[in-house]
Amino acid sequence: MIGVGGLAIVLSLGSAVAAAVEKIWHRSNLREVAVTEGYTFVFQLACFALSIPLGIIGALRSHLSWESFVASAVAGLFWGAYAWFSNRADAKLEVAISTTVSRFRIFLTWGFGVFVLSEQSKPLQLVGGVLVAVAPALVYVTGRGQKKPSLLGLGYAIGGSVCSVCAMLCDKVAIDHGFDPLLTTCVSFGNGALLMVPLAFRVRNSGKGLSLPVSIRRLVVVACVSVFSYILLMVAFQHGEYSIVMPVYYVSPVIATILAMIFLRERDSAVTRLLAVCVATAGVCLIAGT
């Protein structure tokens, strides 16, 4: 029978799979930053709308406190910033590059878990972090894809990574203080959509409108995937430590890279990319396995 820690790992892996599918879908439809910003707002809004019924159920099951509400609200703000950074990175970088470069957040995850949440740390976790950090450098130095990775695109990927780690930390604090995973999901998506409102008005006033490269039906489908992924991760937080759950969740680049090679035909430097994600995965396994 799966123990509590094992359940957290299984839930994290499930969330990682859903996150990888979402990443591929975004990359296959987003080509221009102007379109990306309008899309980001509508996507966040769709996720929030889908999570409202779940949030109501979660509120009835939660122990409400000001600490949990503030933490969840701040997480939503960080997620809004993450969506802005991440979608801009997706518009400029190939999936294998953007997802692998962002792996440096393993260090932040480990550091926050140890120094902020006072979780236990073991030497092999630091070794795993070093391996994860080597992977992005390998992709950048040897990458010869459809376009050479730009420093601006890498900056967007790194900015998104920092925001995502901070958002997850706030979510973990909210759950530890009594929030139900369903309510945490709803509040985070709601604040993320709210943060996107100024961007939406800026795009609309630019004369380009809020036109989307996809149909509303397909947008709703991927929003469902995103909400499902988030809920799985929040439930995993209930059963495992932050410094364990998050590294396991970060195997998503392995899945995303393989899917990108199959569906997006991003096959240049395939051996190097697979080697990089394998190195990153080895690092994640060391962190989670200890």
C-alpha positions in Angstrom: 0.0 0.0 0.0 1.3 3.5 -0.9 2.4 5.5 2.1 1.8 9.2 2.6 5.2 10.2 1.1 4.6 7.8 -1.9 1.2 9.3 -2.5 2.8 12.8 -2.6 5.3 11.6 -5.3 2.6 10.0 -7.4 0.4 13.1 -7.3 3.4 15.3 -8.2 4.2 13.1 -11.2 0.6 13.3 -12.3 0.7 17.0 -12.1 4.0 17.1 -14.0 2.4 15.1 -16.9 -0.5 17.5 -17.1 1.9 20.5 -16.9 3.9 19.1 -19.8 0.8 18.7 -22.0 -0.2 22.3 -21.2 3.3 23.5 -22.1 3.3 21.8 -25.5 -0.2 23.2 -26.3 0.9 26.7 -25.4 4.1 26.5 -27.6 2.2 25.1 -30.6 -0.2 28.1 -30.6 1.8 31.1 -29.4 4.0 32.8 -31.9 3.8 36.6 -31.3 4.2 38.4 -28.0 1.2 40.7 -28.7 -1.1 37.7 -29.2 0.6 36.0 -26.2 -0.4 38.8 -23.8 -4.0 38.8 -24.8 -4.1 35.0 -24.7 -2.5 35.0 -21.2 -5.3 37.1 -19.8 -8.1 35.0 -21.4 -6.4 31.8 -20.3 -6.1 32.9 -16.7 -9.7 34.0 -16.7 -10.8 30.7 -18.1 -8.9 28.8 -15.4 -10.4 31.0 -12.7 -14.0 30.5 -14.0 -13.5 26.7 -14.1 -12.1 26.7 -10.5 -14.9 28.8 -8.9 -17.2 25.8 -8.2 -14.3 23.9 -6.8 -13.3 26.9 -4.7 -16.8 27.0 -3.1 -16.5 23.3 -2.2 -13.0 24.0 -0.9 -14.1 26.9 1.3 -16.6 24.7 3.1 -13.8 22.2 3.8 -11.1 24.8 4.9 -10.0 26.2 8.2 -10.0 29.9 7.2 -7.3 32.1 8.7 -5.8 35.4 7.7 -2.4 33.7 7.2 -3.7 31.2 4.7 -5.8 33.8 2.8 -2.9 36.2 2.5 -0.4 33.5 1.5 -2.8 32.2 -1.2 -3.6 35.7 -2.5 0.2 36.5 -2.8 0.6 33.1 -4.6 -2.0 34.3 -7.2 0.0 37.4 -7.8 3.2 35.5 -8.4 1.3 33.1 -10.8 0.1 36.0 -12.8 3.7 37.3 -13.1 4.8 33.8 -14.0 2.3 33.5 -16.8 3.5 36.7 -18.3 7.2 35.7 -18.2 6.6 32.1 -19.2 4.4 32.9 -22.3 6.9 35.4 -23.5 9.7 32.8 -23.1 7.5 30.3 -25.0 7.2 32.9 -27.9 11.0 33.2 -28.1 12.4 29.8 -27.2 11.8 26.2 -28.2 10.2 24.0 -25.6 13.3 21.9 -24.8 15.3 25.1 -24.2 12.8 27.1 -22.2 11.8 24.2 -19.9 15.4 23.1 -19.3 16.8 26.5 -18.6 14.1 27.0 -16.0 15.4 24.0 -14.0 17.7 26.2 -12.0 14.7 26.9 -9.7 15.5 23.5 -8.1 18.1 25.5 -6.1 15.4 28.0 -5.0 13.0 25.2 -4.1 15.6 23.4 -2.0 16.7 26.6 -0.3 13.1 27.8 0.5 12.2 24.4 1.8 15.3 24.3 4.1 15.6 27.9 5.2 12.0 29.2 5.1 9.9 26.1 5.9 12.7 24.5 8.1 12.5 21.1 6.3 15.3 18.6 6.6 18.2 18.7 4.1 20.6 16.0 3.0 23.9 16.2 1.1 22.6 14.3 -1.9 20.0 17.0 -2.4 22.7 19.5 -3.0 24.4 17.1 -5.5 21.1 16.8 -7.3 20.8 20.5 -7.5 24.2 20.8 -9.1 23.1 18.3 -11.8 20.0 20.2 -12.5 22.0 23.4 -12.9 24.3 21.7 -15.4 21.5 20.7 -17.7 20.5 24.2 -18.9 24.1 25.2 -19.6 24.5 22.1 -21.7 21.4 22.9 -23.8 22.4 26.6 -24.2 26.0 25.9 -25.2 25.3 23.1 -27.7 21.8 24.1 -28.8 21.5 24.4 -32.6 17.7 24.4 -33.0 15.5 26.5 -35.3 16.9 29.6 -33.7 19.8 30.3 -31.3 18.5 30.9 -27.8 18.3 34.7 -27.1 19.4 36.2 -23.9 16.1 38.0 -23.6 14.2 34.7 -23.9 16.4 33.1 -21.3 15.8 36.1 -19.0 12.0 35.6 -19.4 12.4 31.9 -18.6 14.5 32.7 -15.5 12.0 35.4 -14.3 9.2 32.9 -14.7 11.1 30.3 -12.7 11.6 32.7 -9.8 7.9 33.7 -9.8 6.7 30.1 -9.9 8.9 29.0 -6.9 7.6 31.9 -4.9 4.0 31.1 -5.8 4.4 27.5 -4.8 6.0 28.4 -1.5 3.0 30.7 -0.7 0.6 27.9 -1.7 2.3 25.5 0.6 2.1 28.0 3.5 -1.6 28.5 2.8 -2.3 24.7 2.8 -0.2 24.3 6.0 -2.4 26.9 7.6 -5.7 25.3 6.8 -6.7 26.0 3.2 -8.2 23.2 1.2 -6.4 22.5 -2.2 -9.5 23.4 -4.1 -9.8 26.8 -2.4 -6.1 27.4 -2.9 -6.4 26.7 -6.6 -9.4 29.1 -7.0 -7.8 32.0 -5.1 -4.5 31.6 -7.0 -6.1 31.6 -10.4 -8.4 34.4 -9.5 -5.6 36.7 -8.4 -3.5 35.7 -11.4 -6.4 36.7 -13.8 -6.8 40.0 -11.9 -3.1 40.8 -12.4 -3.5 40.2 -16.1 -6.2 42.9 -16.5 -3.7 45.8 -17.1 -1.9 43.8 -19.8 -5.2 43.0 -21.5 -6.1 46.7 -21.7 -2.7 47.6 -23.0 -3.0 45.0 -25.8 -6.5 46.2 -26.6 -5.4 49.8 -26.7 -2.5 49.0 -29.0 -5.0 48.4 -31.8 -4.2 44.6 -32.0 -7.2 43.7 -29.8 -7.4 40.5 -27.8 -7.5 38.1 -30.8 -6.6 34.6 -30.0 -4.6 32.0 -32.1 -7.0 29.3 -30.9 -10.7 28.6 -30.5 -12.5 29.1 -27.2 -13.2 25.4 -27.1 -9.6 24.4 -27.2 -8.7 27.1 -24.7 -11.2 25.7 -22.3 -9.8 22.2 -22.7 -6.2 23.3 -21.9 -7.6 25.4 -19.0 -9.1 22.2 -17.6 -5.7 20.5 -17.9 -4.1 23.4 -16.1 -6.6 23.4 -13.2 -6.3 19.6 -12.9 -2.5 19.8 -12.7 -2.7 22.5 -10.1 -5.1 20.6 -7.9 -3.0 17.5 -8.0 0.0 19.5 -6.9 -1.9 21.2 -4.0 -3.1 17.8 -2.8 0.5 16.6 -3.0 1.5 19.4 -0.7 -0.9 18.0 1.9 1.0 14.7 2.0 4.6 15.7 1.4 7.3 18.3 2.1 7.8 21.2 -0.3 11.4 20.3 -0.9 10.4 16.8 -2.0 7.1 17.5 -3.9 8.5 20.2 -6.1 11.6 18.4 -7.4 9.4 15.5 -8.4 7.1 17.9 -10.2 10.0 19.3 -12.1 10.4 16.1 -14.2 7.9 17.8 -16.5 10.7 19.1 -18.8 11.5 15.5 -19.7 8.0 14.8 -20.7 7.7 18.2 -22.5 10.9 17.6 -24.5 9.7 14.2 -25.7 6.3 15.5 -26.6 7.9 18.5 -28.4 10.1 16.1 -30.5 7.0 14.1 -31.5 4.3 16.8 -32.0 6.3 20.0 -32.7 9.1 18.3 -34.6 11.8 20.1 -32.5 14.4 17.4 -33.3 17.6 19.4 -33.9 20.3 18.5 -31.4 18.0 15.8 -30.2 20.7 13.8 -28.5 22.0 16.8 -26.6 18.5 17.7 -25.4 17.7 14.2 -24.3 21.1 14.1 -22.5 20.3 17.4 -20.8 16.9 16.4 -19.5 18.3 13.0 -18.3 21.0 14.9 -16.3 18.2 17.1 -14.9 16.1 14.1 -14.1 19.0 12.4 -12.3 19.3 15.5 -10.2 15.6 15.5 -9.4 15.7 11.8 -8.5 18.6 12.5 -6.0 16.7 15.3 -4.4 13.4 13.4 -4.2 15.0 10.1 -3.3 16.8 11.4 -0.2 
